[in-house]
Amino acid sequence: MSNILERILPSSSPKTIEVELIVKTEQGEFIEGAKIQFTFDGPPETRWTNDEGYARVEIPQRDDIDVDITKEGFKTLNKTMNLKADPRRTRTYRLEKEEISDNSKSAGEGNPIIIYPYPGIEPKKPPGILPNSENGHTLTRPLGHFKGNRWLLDLSYENNVYHYKGTEISTGDSLRLTNPQVSGNNNRKIYTWKNGQYKYQVIWQPGDPDFVRLQVFVPNGTKLVDDLLEK
């Protein structure tokens, strides 16, 4: 009788998905031994990154999962991964180095003195960090080359000017624009360039810096392009 029921009744075992991620420094180097805590139902599942910064966990199918990444010498990163749109994509997260400082003040100023690993040598700024500020905070923008199935995007910052160059791969036609309007928030930044009545938007999340979304709107507001590009 039990064998008959097993053939008739559908399996009730839940579907599972694999969540994969890679942890790097801001300079793109793999971080080994980072502690990853995946929180979904109940206590968190803990994993550690290998020598290629890779970690994975298998969980019941769901729309999102909370991730906490910690490593000595780096700032803790807390993210909510959206698994609904593209659950099989391996996410890349970059950890920011903790600055070592003392409580002394520099002469004539109220700012703490930053102590770098090698006296007299200031480390290079990580990719995407720009030497200007907004409301007292350092700005970050996507920089470099991004590619999708149809478009190439080159974003650069020179002489206090932010440059956009978009190229259609199939034809080689390109367009250059400068000085976008900036909107969004700290977690999701939107840069909008205008060419006449056409709008070219780049959407970027600092927590996922290797990807941008390119959108192009025609004068009546219709979205002509909506592509995800990767470094």
LONUVEX-594720 format. One record per residue: residue number from 1; residue in one letter; x, y, z of N, C-alpha, C in turn. Coordinates in nm, 3 decimals, m for minus. Layout:
<recs>
<rec NUM 'A' <X Y Z> <X Y Z> <X Y Z>>
...
</recs>
This chain:
<recs>
<rec 1 'M' <0.083 m0.121 0.000> <0.000 0.000 0.000> <0.086 0.126 0.000>>
<rec 2 'S' <0.193 0.125 0.083> <0.280 0.243 0.090> <0.348 0.269 m0.042>>
<rec 3 'N' <0.385 0.161 m0.115> <0.449 0.179 m0.245> <0.354 0.244 m0.345>>
<rec 4 'I' <0.225 0.208 m0.336> <0.125 0.267 m0.426> <0.111 0.415 m0.398>>
<rec 5 'L' <0.106 0.452 m0.268> <0.092 0.593 m0.232> <0.213 0.673 m0.277>>
<rec 6 'E' <0.332 0.616 m0.268> <0.452 0.687 m0.310> <0.449 0.718 m0.459>>
<rec 7 'R' <0.388 0.626 m0.538> <0.380 0.650 m0.682> <0.274 0.753 m0.715>>
<rec 8 'I' <0.169 0.763 m0.631> <0.058 0.852 m0.661> <0.085 0.993 m0.611>>
<rec 9 'L' <0.136 1.006 m0.486> <0.153 1.137 m0.425> <0.281 1.202 m0.475>>
<rec 10 'P' <0.276 1.333 m0.510> <0.396 1.403 m0.555> <0.494 1.422 m0.440>>
<rec 11 'S' <0.620 1.433 m0.474> <0.723 1.456 m0.373> <0.704 1.592 m0.309>>
<rec 12 'S' <0.718 1.597 m0.176> <0.701 1.724 m0.105> <0.833 1.786 m0.065>>
<rec 13 'S' <0.946 1.727 m0.111> <1.076 1.783 m0.074> <1.095 1.919 m0.139>>
<rec 14 'P' <1.141 2.020 m0.062> <1.152 2.157 m0.116> <1.265 2.168 m0.217>>
<rec 15 'K' <1.248 2.258 m0.313> <1.353 2.285 m0.409> <1.463 2.367 m0.342>>
<rec 16 'T' <1.585 2.345 m0.385> <1.697 2.420 m0.329> <1.772 2.493 m0.439>>
<rec 17 'I' <1.847 2.596 m0.399> <1.932 2.670 m0.492> <2.069 2.687 m0.428>>
<rec 18 'E' <2.171 2.702 m0.512> <2.305 2.728 m0.464> <2.334 2.877 m0.472>>
<rec 19 'V' <2.379 2.933 m0.361> <2.418 3.074 m0.356> <2.570 3.079 m0.354>>
<rec 20 'E' <2.628 3.147 m0.453> <2.773 3.153 m0.466> <2.819 3.299 m0.466>>
<rec 21 'L' <2.933 3.323 m0.405> <2.988 3.459 m0.407> <3.140 3.455 m0.401>>
<rec 22 'I' <3.199 3.566 m0.442> <3.344 3.585 m0.438> <3.372 3.714 m0.363>>
<rec 23 'V' <3.470 3.710 m0.274> <3.506 3.827 m0.194> <3.644 3.875 m0.236>>
<rec 24 'K' <3.654 4.005 m0.266> <3.781 4.065 m0.309> <3.810 4.191 m0.228>>
<rec 25 'T' <3.933 4.238 m0.240> <3.967 4.370 m0.189> <3.919 4.474 m0.289>>
<rec 26 'E' <3.928 4.601 m0.253> <3.888 4.707 m0.346> <3.980 4.712 m0.467>>
<rec 27 'Q' <4.102 4.656 m0.453> <4.196 4.652 m0.565> <4.177 4.527 m0.651>>
<rec 28 'G' <4.082 4.440 m0.615> <4.052 4.324 m0.698> <4.124 4.197 m0.657>>
<rec 29 'E' <4.192 4.195 m0.542> <4.262 4.075 m0.497> <4.166 3.986 m0.417>>
<rec 30 'F' <4.179 3.853 m0.436> <4.094 3.761 m0.362> <4.125 3.767 m0.212>>
<rec 31 'I' <4.020 3.752 m0.131> <4.037 3.750 0.014> <4.009 3.609 0.063>>
<rec 32 'E' <4.111 3.545 0.117> <4.097 3.410 0.171> <4.063 3.417 0.319>>
<rec 33 'G' <3.977 3.325 0.365> <3.946 3.317 0.507> <3.845 3.418 0.556>>
<rec 34 'A' <3.771 3.482 0.464> <3.664 3.572 0.507> <3.547 3.489 0.560>>
<rec 35 'K' <3.487 3.534 0.668> <3.375 3.463 0.729> <3.244 3.512 0.666>>
<rec 36 'I' <3.167 3.419 0.611> <3.040 3.453 0.547> <2.928 3.391 0.629>>
<rec 37 'Q' <2.832 3.472 0.669> <2.714 3.422 0.739> <2.591 3.447 0.652>>
<rec 38 'F' <2.528 3.337 0.610> <2.407 3.342 0.529> <2.287 3.324 0.623>>
<rec 39 'T' <2.198 3.422 0.627> <2.082 3.415 0.716> <1.955 3.409 0.634>>
<rec 40 'F' <1.875 3.305 0.655> <1.745 3.295 0.587> <1.639 3.249 0.686>>
<rec 41 'D' <1.637 3.123 0.726> <1.543 3.075 0.827> <1.623 3.017 0.943>>
<rec 42 'G' <1.599 3.068 1.063> <1.671 3.017 1.178> <1.810 3.077 1.191>>
<rec 43 'P' <1.902 3.008 1.261> <2.037 3.060 1.281> <2.114 3.066 1.148>>
<rec 44 'P' <2.213 3.156 1.138> <2.286 3.171 1.012> <2.372 3.048 0.979>>
<rec 45 'E' <2.390 3.025 0.849> <2.483 2.924 0.800> <2.617 2.993 0.777>>
<rec 46 'T' <2.724 2.937 0.832> <2.856 3.000 0.823> <2.944 2.926 0.723>>
<rec 47 'R' <3.010 3.003 0.637> <3.106 2.949 0.542> <3.231 3.037 0.545>>
<rec 48 'W' <3.343 2.985 0.489> <3.468 3.059 0.483> <3.517 3.058 0.339>>
<rec 49 'T' <3.571 3.170 0.293> <3.619 3.177 0.155> <3.750 3.100 0.139>>
<rec 50 'N' <3.770 3.041 0.020> <3.894 2.969 m0.008> <3.999 3.067 m0.063>>
<rec 51 'D' <4.109 3.013 m0.118> <4.217 3.099 m0.164> <4.181 3.180 m0.288>>
<rec 52 'E' <4.066 3.152 m0.349> <4.017 3.232 m0.461> <3.899 3.319 m0.419>>
<rec 53 'G' <3.882 3.338 m0.287> <3.776 3.424 m0.236> <3.636 3.369 m0.253>>
<rec 54 'Y' <3.625 3.238 m0.279> <3.496 3.178 m0.316> <3.432 3.107 m0.198>>
<rec 55 'A' <3.299 3.120 m0.189> <3.220 3.047 m0.089> <3.082 3.020 m0.148>>
<rec 56 'R' <3.020 2.912 m0.101> <2.886 2.877 m0.150> <2.806 2.812 m0.039>>
<rec 57 'V' <2.673 2.818 m0.053> <2.584 2.752 0.040> <2.459 2.709 m0.037>>
<rec 58 'E' <2.402 2.597 0.002> <2.279 2.548 m0.060> <2.164 2.575 0.036>>
<rec 59 'I' <2.059 2.642 m0.013> <1.947 2.683 0.072> <1.816 2.650 0.003>>
<rec 60 'P' <1.706 2.644 0.079> <1.575 2.628 0.015> <1.546 2.747 m0.077>>
<rec 61 'Q' <1.476 2.721 m0.186> <1.448 2.826 m0.284> <1.372 2.941 m0.219>>
<rec 62 'R' <1.420 3.064 m0.244> <1.360 3.184 m0.185> <1.398 3.304 m0.270>>
<rec 63 'D' <1.340 3.422 m0.236> <1.361 3.541 m0.318> <1.485 3.620 m0.277>>
<rec 64 'D' <1.526 3.610 m0.149> <1.643 3.686 m0.104> <1.707 3.619 0.016>>
<rec 65 'I' <1.828 3.665 0.049> <1.901 3.611 0.163> <1.993 3.720 0.217>>
<rec 66 'D' <2.005 3.729 0.349> <2.095 3.826 0.411> <2.235 3.766 0.424>>
<rec 67 'V' <2.336 3.847 0.391> <2.475 3.801 0.393> <2.558 3.900 0.474>>
<rec 68 'D' <2.635 3.848 0.570> <2.730 3.928 0.648> <2.870 3.875 0.621>>
<rec 69 'I' <2.961 3.964 0.579> <3.098 3.925 0.545> <3.194 3.997 0.638>>
<rec 70 'T' <3.276 3.920 0.709> <3.373 3.979 0.802> <3.511 3.921 0.776>>
<rec 71 'K' <3.612 4.005 0.796> <3.752 3.965 0.783> <3.836 4.065 0.860>>
<rec 72 'E' <3.928 4.015 0.942> <4.012 4.103 1.021> <4.089 4.199 0.931>>
<rec 73 'G' <4.086 4.327 0.967> <4.154 4.429 0.888> <4.066 4.495 0.785>>
<rec 74 'F' <3.939 4.446 0.772> <3.845 4.502 0.676> <3.715 4.540 0.746>>
<rec 75 'K' <3.643 4.633 0.687> <3.513 4.671 0.739> <3.411 4.562 0.708>>
<rec 76 'T' <3.322 4.537 0.803> <3.217 4.436 0.784> <3.120 4.483 0.676>>
<rec 77 'L' <3.080 4.390 0.590> <2.986 4.420 0.482> <2.857 4.343 0.506>>
<rec 78 'N' <2.744 4.414 0.507> <2.612 4.353 0.524> <2.532 4.377 0.397>>
<rec 79 'K' <2.485 4.270 0.335> <2.411 4.282 0.209> <2.288 4.193 0.213>>
<rec 80 'T' <2.187 4.233 0.136> <2.073 4.147 0.108> <2.079 4.108 m0.039>>
<rec 81 'M' <2.098 3.980 m0.067> <2.111 3.933 m0.204> <1.973 3.906 m0.263>>
<rec 82 'N' <1.946 3.965 m0.378> <1.821 3.941 m0.449> <1.837 3.817 m0.535>>
<rec 83 'L' <1.768 3.709 m0.500> <1.781 3.582 m0.571> <1.670 3.560 m0.672>>
<rec 84 'K' <1.575 3.652 m0.677> <1.459 3.631 m0.763> <1.493 3.653 m0.910>>
<rec 85 'A' <1.572 3.758 m0.940> <1.599 3.793 m1.079> <1.699 3.697 m1.144>>
<rec 86 'D' <1.809 3.667 m1.074> <1.915 3.585 m1.135> <1.981 3.501 m1.026>>
<rec 87 'P' <1.915 3.394 m0.980> <1.966 3.319 m0.865> <2.097 3.246 m0.891>>
<rec 88 'R' <2.130 3.218 m1.018> <2.250 3.138 m1.048> <2.376 3.223 m1.065>>
<rec 89 'R' <2.362 3.355 m1.063> <2.479 3.441 m1.084> <2.569 3.442 m0.961>>
<rec 90 'T' <2.699 3.428 m0.983> <2.796 3.439 m0.874> <2.822 3.587 m0.846>>
<rec 91 'R' <2.787 3.631 m0.726> <2.805 3.772 m0.689> <2.949 3.798 m0.645>>
<rec 92 'T' <2.997 3.917 m0.673> <3.129 3.959 m0.627> <3.114 4.077 m0.532>>
<rec 93 'Y' <3.173 4.066 m0.413> <3.168 4.173 m0.316> <3.311 4.216 m0.281>>
<rec 94 'R' <3.329 4.345 m0.261> <3.461 4.400 m0.229> <3.458 4.460 m0.088>>
<rec 95 'L' <3.558 4.423 m0.009> <3.568 4.473 0.127> <3.662 4.593 0.132>>
<rec 96 'E' <3.624 4.689 0.214> <3.702 4.811 0.231> <3.797 4.795 0.349>>
<rec 97 'K' <3.923 4.832 0.329> <4.023 4.823 0.435> <3.988 4.917 0.549>>
<rec 98 'E' <4.013 4.872 0.671> <3.998 4.960 0.787> <4.120 5.049 0.798>>
<rec 99 'E' <4.097 5.178 0.820> <4.207 5.271 0.837> <4.253 5.269 0.982>>
<rec 100 'I' <4.384 5.271 1.001> <4.442 5.276 1.135> <4.472 5.421 1.168>>
<rec 101 'S' <4.416 5.470 1.275> <4.438 5.610 1.311> <4.456 5.621 1.461>>
<rec 102 'D' <4.524 5.730 1.503> <4.533 5.758 1.646> <4.443 5.876 1.678>>
<rec 103 'N' <4.440 5.915 1.803> <4.349 6.021 1.846> <4.414 6.158 1.846>>
<rec 104 'S' <4.541 6.165 1.800> <4.608 6.294 1.797> <4.556 6.378 1.684>>
<rec 105 'K' <4.579 6.510 1.689> <4.533 6.603 1.589> <4.651 6.660 1.513>>
<rec 106 'S' <4.633 6.681 1.385> <4.738 6.745 1.308> <4.744 6.892 1.342>>
<rec 107 'A' <4.861 6.952 1.324> <4.882 7.090 1.367> <4.785 7.183 1.296>>
<rec 108 'G' <4.708 7.261 1.375> <4.619 7.361 1.318> <4.492 7.303 1.260>>
<rec 109 'E' <4.469 7.171 1.267> <4.350 7.112 1.209> <4.285 7.019 1.311>>
<rec 110 'G' <4.157 6.992 1.288> <4.084 6.907 1.380> <4.069 6.765 1.330>>
<rec 111 'N' <4.142 6.726 1.225> <4.128 6.593 1.169> <4.231 6.498 1.230>>
<rec 112 'P' <4.195 6.372 1.254> <4.292 6.277 1.307> <4.399 6.246 1.203>>
<rec 113 'I' <4.519 6.211 1.251> <4.628 6.175 1.162> <4.610 6.030 1.119>>
<rec 114 'I' <4.614 6.004 0.990> <4.601 5.869 0.938> <4.740 5.806 0.930>>
<rec 115 'I' <4.757 5.688 0.988> <4.885 5.620 0.986> <4.880 5.512 0.879>>
<rec 116 'Y' <4.963 5.524 0.776> <4.967 5.427 0.669> <5.075 5.322 0.697>>
<rec 117 'P' <5.067 5.205 0.632> <5.162 5.098 0.661> <5.308 5.139 0.641>>
<rec 118 'Y' <5.337 5.225 0.544> <5.473 5.268 0.519> <5.481 5.419 0.536>>
<rec 119 'P' <5.560 5.468 0.633> <5.566 5.612 0.660> <5.602 5.692 0.535>>
<rec 120 'G' <5.526 5.798 0.513> <5.554 5.888 0.402> <5.497 5.843 0.270>>
<rec 121 'I' <5.437 5.723 0.265> <5.381 5.672 0.140> <5.232 5.656 0.156>>
<rec 122 'E' <5.155 5.734 0.082> <5.010 5.724 0.089> <4.962 5.624 m0.014>>
<rec 123 'P' <4.878 5.528 0.025> <4.834 5.426 m0.071> <4.752 5.487 m0.184>>
<rec 124 'K' <4.756 5.419 m0.299> <4.677 5.465 m0.413> <4.529 5.453 m0.381>>
<rec 125 'K' <4.451 5.542 m0.443> <4.306 5.535 m0.424> <4.252 5.415 m0.500>>
<rec 126 'P' <4.159 5.340 m0.440> <4.100 5.225 m0.509> <4.024 5.271 m0.632>>
<rec 127 'P' <4.003 5.180 m0.731> <3.926 5.216 m0.850> <3.788 5.268 m0.813>>
<rec 128 'G' <3.746 5.376 m0.879> <3.613 5.430 m0.855> <3.608 5.540 m0.753>>
<rec 129 'I' <3.718 5.562 m0.675> <3.719 5.668 m0.576> <3.768 5.796 m0.643>>
<rec 130 'L' <3.690 5.901 m0.635> <3.722 6.024 m0.704> <3.766 6.132 m0.606>>
<rec 131 'P' <3.854 6.223 m0.649> <3.909 6.322 m0.557> <3.819 6.442 m0.537>>
<rec 132 'N' <3.690 6.427 m0.540> <3.600 6.537 m0.507> <3.498 6.487 m0.407>>
<rec 133 'S' <3.415 6.576 m0.355> <3.323 6.535 m0.251> <3.189 6.602 m0.269>>
<rec 134 'E' <3.090 6.545 m0.202> <2.955 6.598 m0.207> <2.899 6.589 m0.066>>
<rec 135 'N' <2.863 6.704 m0.009> <2.814 6.710 0.128> <2.914 6.650 0.227>>
<rec 136 'G' <3.043 6.668 0.197> <3.145 6.621 0.288> <3.180 6.475 0.275>>
<rec 137 'H' <3.120 6.403 0.178> <3.145 6.260 0.162> <3.217 6.235 0.029>>
<rec 138 'T' <3.310 6.140 0.030> <3.380 6.105 m0.093> <3.283 6.040 m0.191>>
<rec 139 'L' <3.291 6.083 m0.315> <3.204 6.027 m0.418> <3.266 5.901 m0.478>>
<rec 140 'T' <3.183 5.807 m0.514> <3.227 5.692 m0.591> <3.143 5.685 m0.716>>
<rec 141 'R' <3.207 5.646 m0.824> <3.138 5.630 m0.952> <3.193 5.508 m1.022>>
<rec 142 'P' <3.115 5.446 m1.110> <3.171 5.336 m1.190> <3.272 5.390 m1.290>>
<rec 143 'L' <3.385 5.324 m1.299> <3.490 5.363 m1.391> <3.541 5.241 m1.466>>
<rec 144 'G' <3.584 5.261 m1.590> <3.642 5.152 m1.667> <3.553 5.106 m1.781>>
<rec 145 'H' <3.580 4.984 m1.827> <3.511 4.929 m1.944> <3.408 4.826 m1.898>>
<rec 146 'F' <3.287 4.837 m1.951> <3.180 4.742 m1.923> <3.125 4.690 m2.057>>
<rec 147 'K' <3.090 4.562 m2.059> <3.047 4.501 m2.186> <2.924 4.415 m2.166>>
<rec 148 'G' <2.833 4.423 m2.263> <2.716 4.336 m2.268> <2.710 4.267 m2.402>>
<rec 149 'N' <2.596 4.207 m2.434> <2.581 4.138 m2.562> <2.577 4.235 m2.680>>
<rec 150 'R' <2.531 4.357 m2.654> <2.510 4.452 m2.764> <2.593 4.579 m2.751>>
<rec 151 'W' <2.630 4.616 m2.627> <2.691 4.747 m2.605> <2.824 4.736 m2.532>>
<rec 152 'L' <2.914 4.830 m2.564> <3.037 4.854 m2.489> <3.024 4.990 m2.423>>
<rec 153 'L' <3.064 5.000 m2.299> <3.053 5.125 m2.225> <3.187 5.158 m2.162>>
<rec 154 'D' <3.235 5.279 m2.188> <3.362 5.325 m2.131> <3.334 5.448 m2.046>>
<rec 155 'L' <3.358 5.438 m1.915> <3.334 5.547 m1.822> <3.467 5.593 m1.764>>
<rec 156 'S' <3.495 5.722 m1.774> <3.623 5.774 m1.724> <3.601 5.909 m1.657>>
<rec 157 'Y' <3.700 5.948 m1.576> <3.692 6.074 m1.502> <3.826 6.145 m1.517>>
<rec 158 'E' <3.826 6.259 m1.587> <3.949 6.333 m1.612> <3.923 6.482 m1.598>>
<rec 159 'N' <4.014 6.550 m1.528> <4.006 6.696 m1.511> <3.869 6.739 m1.459>>
<rec 160 'N' <3.821 6.666 m1.357> <3.692 6.696 m1.294> <3.573 6.683 m1.389>>
<rec 161 'V' <3.588 6.604 m1.493> <3.480 6.581 m1.589> <3.456 6.430 m1.600>>
<rec 162 'Y' <3.330 6.390 m1.586> <3.291 6.249 m1.595> <3.247 6.221 m1.739>>
<rec 163 'H' <3.313 6.124 m1.804> <3.294 6.097 m1.947> <3.219 5.966 m1.969>>
<rec 164 'Y' <3.129 5.970 m2.066> <3.054 5.852 m2.112> <3.087 5.827 m2.258>>
<rec 165 'K' <3.121 5.703 m2.290> <3.135 5.664 m2.430> <3.065 5.530 m2.449>>
<rec 166 'G' <2.957 5.531 m2.527> <2.882 5.410 m2.556> <2.901 5.368 m2.700>>
<rec 167 'T' <2.928 5.239 m2.721> <2.953 5.188 m2.856> <2.863 5.068 m2.882>>
<rec 168 'E' <2.793 5.070 m2.996> <2.713 4.954 m3.037> <2.807 4.855 m3.105>>
<rec 169 'I' <2.814 4.733 m3.051> <2.913 4.635 m3.096> <2.894 4.598 m3.243>>
<rec 170 'S' <2.770 4.579 m3.286> <2.745 4.530 m3.422> <2.783 4.630 m3.530>>
<rec 171 'T' <2.770 4.760 m3.501> <2.795 4.862 m3.603> <2.923 4.942 m3.579>>
<rec 172 'G' <2.969 4.944 m3.455> <3.085 5.027 m3.421> <3.051 5.172 m3.397>>
<rec 173 'D' <2.924 5.209 m3.410> <2.882 5.348 m3.386> <2.897 5.380 m3.238>>
<rec 174 'S' <2.946 5.501 m3.208> <2.968 5.538 m3.069> <2.918 5.679 m3.042>>
<rec 175 'L' <2.897 5.708 m2.915> <2.849 5.839 m2.871> <2.924 5.877 m2.745>>
<rec 176 'R' <2.972 6.003 m2.741> <3.044 6.054 m2.624> <2.962 6.163 m2.558>>
<rec 177 'L' <2.951 6.157 m2.424> <2.877 6.256 m2.348> <2.955 6.288 m2.220>>
<rec 178 'T' <2.926 6.403 m2.160> <2.996 6.442 m2.036> <2.898 6.502 m1.936>>
<rec 179 'N' <2.942 6.505 m1.810> <2.874 6.574 m1.700> <2.728 6.531 m1.683>>
<rec 180 'P' <2.707 6.413 m1.625> <2.570 6.365 m1.603> <2.506 6.428 m1.480>>
<rec 181 'Q' <2.374 6.417 m1.473> <2.302 6.445 m1.350> <2.309 6.320 m1.262>>
<rec 182 'V' <2.324 6.340 m1.131> <2.338 6.228 m1.038> <2.215 6.222 m0.948>>
<rec 183 'S' <2.158 6.103 m0.934> <2.043 6.083 m0.846> <2.056 5.946 m0.779>>
<rec 184 'G' <1.952 5.903 m0.709> <1.957 5.776 m0.638> <1.999 5.795 m0.494>>
<rec 185 'N' <2.064 5.692 m0.437> <2.108 5.697 m0.298> <2.243 5.629 m0.285>>
<rec 186 'N' <2.290 5.610 m0.161> <2.423 5.552 m0.140> <2.433 5.409 m0.189>>
<rec 187 'N' <2.321 5.337 m0.193> <2.324 5.197 m0.234> <2.294 5.178 m0.383>>
<rec 188 'R' <2.235 5.277 m0.445> <2.197 5.265 m0.587> <2.207 5.403 m0.651>>
<rec 189 'K' <2.310 5.422 m0.730> <2.335 5.552 m0.791> <2.293 5.551 m0.938>>
<rec 190 'I' <2.235 5.663 m0.982> <2.188 5.676 m1.120> <2.255 5.798 m1.182>>
<rec 191 'Y' <2.321 5.778 m1.296> <2.388 5.885 m1.369> <2.316 5.903 m1.502>>
<rec 192 'T' <2.269 6.025 m1.528> <2.188 6.051 m1.648> <2.256 6.156 m1.735>>
<rec 193 'W' <2.295 6.114 m1.856> <2.347 6.205 m1.957> <2.236 6.238 m2.056>>
<rec 194 'K' <2.235 6.360 m2.109> <2.134 6.399 m2.207> <2.200 6.432 m2.340>>
<rec 195 'N' <2.138 6.383 m2.447> <2.179 6.414 m2.583> <2.055 6.462 m2.657>>
<rec 196 'G' <2.035 6.595 m2.657> <1.909 6.647 m2.707> <1.798 6.605 m2.612>>
<rec 197 'Q' <1.694 6.541 m2.665> <1.584 6.493 m2.582> <1.599 6.346 m2.545>>
<rec 198 'Y' <1.711 6.286 m2.584> <1.738 6.147 m2.548> <1.812 6.144 m2.413>>
<rec 199 'K' <1.781 6.043 m2.332> <1.845 6.026 m2.202> <1.922 5.894 m2.198>>
<rec 200 'Y' <2.045 5.900 m2.149> <2.130 5.782 m2.134> <2.160 5.764 m1.986>>
<rec 201 'Q' <2.112 5.656 m1.929> <2.125 5.633 m1.785> <2.217 5.515 m1.757>>
<rec 202 'V' <2.302 5.533 m1.656> <2.384 5.424 m1.603> <2.346 5.407 m1.456>>
<rec 203 'I' <2.302 5.287 m1.421> <2.263 5.256 m1.283> <2.370 5.165 m1.224>>
<rec 204 'W' <2.418 5.201 m1.106> <2.533 5.132 m1.046> <2.513 5.117 m0.897>>
<rec 205 'Q' <2.545 4.998 m0.845> <2.541 4.973 m0.701> <2.684 4.957 m0.649>>
<rec 206 'P' <2.730 5.046 m0.560> <2.866 5.036 m0.508> <2.896 4.900 m0.445>>
<rec 207 'G' <2.794 4.833 m0.392> <2.815 4.701 m0.333> <2.836 4.592 m0.436>>
<rec 208 'D' <2.808 4.620 m0.562> <2.827 4.523 m0.671> <2.894 4.596 m0.786>>
<rec 209 'P' <3.021 4.640 m0.769> <3.082 4.739 m0.857> <3.117 4.691 m0.996>>
<rec 210 'D' <3.114 4.560 m1.021> <3.155 4.510 m1.152> <3.041 4.506 m1.254>>
<rec 211 'F' <2.923 4.556 m1.216> <2.808 4.553 m1.305> <2.743 4.691 m1.311>>
<rec 212 'V' <2.695 4.729 m1.429> <2.612 4.848 m1.445> <2.494 4.812 m1.535>>
<rec 213 'R' <2.387 4.888 m1.521> <2.273 4.872 m1.611> <2.264 4.996 m1.699>>
<rec 214 'L' <2.264 4.975 m1.830> <2.255 5.084 m1.927> <2.111 5.094 m1.977>>
<rec 215 'Q' <2.054 5.214 m1.966> <1.919 5.239 m2.015> <1.919 5.363 m2.104>>
<rec 216 'V' <1.846 5.354 m2.215> <1.833 5.468 m2.307> <1.685 5.495 m2.328>>
<rec 217 'F' <1.647 5.624 m2.314> <1.507 5.664 m2.328> <1.494 5.761 m2.445>>
<rec 218 'V' <1.393 5.736 m2.531> <1.365 5.825 m2.643> <1.282 5.943 m2.592>>
<rec 219 'P' <1.262 6.049 m2.674> <1.195 6.170 m2.626> <1.058 6.148 m2.562>>
<rec 220 'N' <0.980 6.049 m2.608> <0.847 6.028 m2.549> <0.851 5.946 m2.420>>
<rec 221 'G' <0.973 5.912 m2.373> <0.987 5.839 m2.247> <0.996 5.688 m2.262>>
<rec 222 'T' <0.981 5.637 m2.385> <0.991 5.492 m2.406> <1.135 5.445 m2.386>>
<rec 223 'K' <1.150 5.332 m2.318> <1.282 5.277 m2.293> <1.329 5.199 m2.416>>
<rec 224 'L' <1.435 5.248 m2.479> <1.487 5.187 m2.601> <1.589 5.077 m2.571>>
<rec 225 'V' <1.668 5.096 m2.465> <1.773 5.002 m2.427> <1.763 4.974 m2.278>>
<rec 226 'D' <1.781 4.849 m2.240> <1.785 4.811 m2.098> <1.874 4.687 m2.088>>
<rec 227 'D' <2.007 4.709 m2.075> <2.104 4.600 m2.078> <2.191 4.600 m1.953>>
<rec 228 'L' <2.224 4.481 m1.905> <2.317 4.465 m1.793> <2.456 4.443 m1.851>>
<rec 229 'L' <2.553 4.526 m1.810> <2.690 4.519 m1.860> <2.784 4.480 m1.747>>
<rec 230 'E' <2.890 4.408 m1.782> <2.984 4.357 m1.681> <3.126 4.398 m1.717>>
<rec 231 'K' <3.209 4.420 m1.614> <3.350 4.453 m1.638> <3.424 4.333 m1.694>>
</recs>
